[in-house]
Amino acid sequence: MNKPAALDMTGQQVTSAHILVVDDNGINRKKMRMAVENLGHTADVAKNGLEALNALKSQSFDAVLLDILMPEMDGFDVLSEMKQHERMRDVPVIVISALDDETESVVKAIELGAEDFLPKSFDPVLLRARLGASLSKKRFRDQEREYFGRIERLTEAAEVLEGGRFNPESLDLDDLANKDDPLGRLAAVFRGMAAEIYERELKLKKMILTLQGSFLVLAVGLVWGLTPALSRMASGLGSNPLGLAIWVNALAAIFCLGIAAYRRKLPRLKRSEFMFYVYWAIIAGILQRMTTFVVTEHVEAAMLSLIVTLQGFMVFAFAAVTGMERASPRRLLGLFVGLAGVSLVLFTRFDLSDGAQNAWLLFAMALPLLFAVEALVLAGKRPEHVDIFASVGLMMALSTAMLAPWAYFSGDLMTLGPSIGRLEILVLLMGIVGASSLLLAFHLIATAGAVFYSQSAYAMTIAGVVWGMLLLNEELSPLAWIAFAIIIIGMYLVEPKSSDEELVIKRNFNSES
Amino acid sequence: MSDDVIDIEALRRLLEVIGGDPEDLEELLEEFEEVGPSTLKTMQDSASADDLDTLRISSHGLKSNARDFGATALATACEDLEHACKAGEVEDPVAQVQAISVELDRARAALKAVSLS
């Protein structure tokens, strides 16, 4: 059959609606369905109240034509049930009644929330008019609800902005902004401005982070760069590497644990966390320190400092391969540039005729490797709840405890004091340098990431060379200075790791608060 | 003859309501051929059993169908019975249903003969 388009009261075409016909009388049901379909709508039928409610629960209808007198669950029951459910509450109901004898029923139905009524023997014009009116009311209500819903979401977004979160994603306005009406345009402007502010602040925060990180990198390098020079001086005063390591680590441990205790931050550790400190102590407290002290007896401090820059390349390679940090071409280039600088310096010192010196240079490369492993272990496995002073102090204490028996049996225990000579002052200084460089490194790794931290190796190198020149009168060739410049460019190219956490900007929009 | 039993205007209105397709009207009438007698059976049973509630609901149903098809006399007889049931005072329900049965037969016969064209 040819279906006519649905028309409203004024004869204009309206969109087809989905109507539920509820009647226990089969002929009536069929008649109503035909009548509704004749108006261009689609119809579903239910032959009792229960079926009607089930249909209303599972599908969405634009209107219900409801018979009152039905066995078991009648029209009144359906009406009251509908008003209890959010989903059905706003579906308009037109009760069908034989008006002549059911005036009371109609009144009751309207009191229960029915939208309108229709006599059983209606003519088509009346059905069209009543259904049309109910449907346009429903459509208007739906629009209104949708509109208020959008206003509510905009208000929520404004509250999010007020809370300082400018990230466009946290505003959740994308679907709203895509609507082509005034409210949609308002949402789009809202989102656009928030995004602009967010990007600006993000850039600013990144700049601050880079500046902070660069400062820390320089500080770590400067302090740590002292170590080769100081240990070379100490070895010149007749110390032995093992004995020196024990004193330096013990002093650093006392220094750090003292501060942690003063701040009441001494931790309680789980077994797995304790094992982290044991590993760290072996890597940083024993292997690193012993290598440094042994190598400095044979290699110039400035030279050793240059070799240490290899650390940057090693950390980056590890971090990139394991996916710990982002491996952008820019960062990669920066590390290669730094590496090129170091190679240049090594090239100036590599003497083919001096086999022993070359062997020591190769051995010295173990040091950057150890630094690299340490940086990665700290970045990936460090128990984050433990205080930084307690962490470093505990590690130093553990390494001292492990080194002491070895030194005792090998006869390497050094006695210092009671009179304060140059060596005593030197060892004290080395203890403080050892502790503070570790503290700075720890903080830098936690805030900027292992790759950026590893750039401190370059600063360490520069500082090491300068300290070597100042304290030991070592000299570097012009080629070595060129190498420095190259290393610094490399450092610039590697930015700190970007933070994942959402940027929250503290700002007040309320004039009164 | 059918005009006495069937209100042609009512039938025309029904046809208009359902969209004007005589086949659809035919479908409704065929259904009435089945539903009419079965409703009557329910009425007879409930009248014998003095079950006024069932009698009222089935009278109501038959009344509304009768009205749609323009079977005025049948509709009026059903309405009277429905009202009596509602008031709880039905005089000889079996006899009343018997009268309705006669009206139903007349209406069905008349509807078969009716032509709207």
Contacts between the chains, C-beta under 8 A, distances in Angstrom:
chain1	res1	chain2	res2	distance
A	1	B	19	7.4
A	1	B	21	6.1
A	1	B	24	8.0
A	24	B	61	7.4
A	25	B	35	8.0
A	25	B	61	4.8
A	25	B	64	6.4
A	25	B	65	6.8
A	26	B	31	6.3
A	26	B	35	5.9
A	27	B	28	5.9
A	27	B	31	5.3
A	27	B	32	5.9
A	27	B	35	5.8
A	27	B	65	5.0
A	27	B	68	7.2
A	28	B	61	8.0
A	28	B	64	6.2
A	28	B	65	7.2
A	28	B	68	7.7
A	30	B	27	7.2
A	30	B	28	6.1
A	30	B	31	6.5
A	31	B	14	7.1
A	31	B	17	6.9
A	31	B	18	6.0
A	31	B	28	6.2
A	31	B	68	6.4
A	34	B	17	7.6
A	34	B	18	3.7
A	34	B	19	6.0
A	34	B	24	5.4
A	34	B	28	7.9
A	35	B	17	4.8
A	35	B	18	5.6
A	35	B	19	7.3
A	37	B	19	7.1
A	38	B	17	7.5
A	38	B	18	6.2
A	38	B	19	3.3
A	38	B	20	7.7
A	69	B	57	6.6
A	69	B	60	5.7
A	71	B	57	6.0
A	98	B	60	7.9
A	98	B	63	7.5
A	98	B	64	6.3
A	98	B	67	7.8
A	101	B	79	7.3
A	101	B	82	7.8
A	101	B	83	6.9
A	120	B	64	5.1
A	120	B	67	6.7
A	120	B	68	7.6
A	121	B	10	7.1
A	121	B	13	7.3
A	121	B	64	8.0
A	121	B	67	5.2
A	121	B	68	6.4
A	122	B	17	7.0
A	123	B	13	5.5
A	123	B	16	6.8
A	123	B	17	6.5
A	124	B	16	5.3
A	124	B	17	4.9
A	127	B	17	6.9
